[in-house]
């Protein structure tokens, strides 16, 4: 079952930063935070993940609070192609296989 | 080149029929998965195979039987289809069982009438 809480929907102006929050107050010490997104009628796409340090890659930045109970995904310059449902997932790192439970996510609409 | 492909893309069938969905990945990955996305858009893992060995088997009716003939293929066979089986089924793969990045296929929309 999903262990995260996200707003149902958000809007962002094209070219501006999109900040997507996620609450995971019951996160355990061995659980990572993953972000995926699903563009309409496509399969989900990996964005970024982290444990406790902030992370950045070519797609986005991930800011995790010090107590690890919440995080924010930042898309620095949103484009129309970033319109999608964004999923925040909490899952332990195991050798037996990563079981990702996707919640309802945040539907991000980038407005021209 | 398509990384993870599924066939068919759409499948419409009647209750009680048996159907299969095929999945292939050309990424050289060791681990493959089946997910189900229902009408409320919840995406749940069903099965995971690593090098043809079943490693994750969630609470799924035994009418659903995955088969992995080799590590590049993971097929899903469904017996005695029910209305509640209507959903979008996604296949995915990852480099290894503990990989953080899973690559998803385009999905198969199954409609049971």
Contacts between the chains, C-beta under 8 A, distances in Angstrom:
chain1	res1	chain2	res2	distance
A	32	B	100	7.1
A	34	B	100	6.4
A	38	B	43	7.9
A	41	B	107	7.6
A	42	B	104	7.8
A	42	B	106	6.3
A	42	B	107	7.5
A	43	B	4	7.5
A	43	B	90	5.1
A	43	B	92	7.1
A	43	B	104	2.8
A	43	B	105	5.4
A	43	B	106	5.8
A	43	B	107	5.7
A	44	B	43	6.9
A	44	B	90	7.4
A	44	B	92	8.0
A	44	B	102	7.7
A	44	B	104	5.0
A	45	B	104	7.1
A	46	B	100	7.2
A	46	B	101	4.2
A	46	B	102	6.6
A	46	B	103	7.6
A	49	B	100	4.8
A	85	B	41	7.3
A	87	B	43	7.7
A	93	B	98	6.3
A	93	B	100	7.9
A	94	B	98	6.4
A	95	B	97	6.5
A	95	B	98	5.4
A	96	B	55	6.1
A	96	B	56	7.6
A	96	B	97	6.7
A	97	B	31	6.9
A	97	B	48	4.9
A	97	B	50	6.8
A	97	B	55	4.7
A	97	B	56	4.9
A	97	B	97	4.4
A	97	B	98	7.2
A	98	B	94	7.3
A	98	B	97	7.3
A	98	B	98	6.4
A	98	B	99	6.9
A	98	B	100	7.0
A	98	B	102	7.3
A	99	B	45	5.3
A	99	B	48	7.5
A	99	B	56	5.9
A	99	B	58	7.7
A	100	B	45	6.4
A	100	B	102	6.9
A	101	B	44	6.7
A	101	B	45	7.1
A	102	B	42	6.8
A	102	B	43	3.8
A	102	B	44	7.4
A	103	B	42	7.4
A	104	B	40	7.7
A	104	B	41	6.5
A	104	B	42	7.0
A	105	B	41	7.7
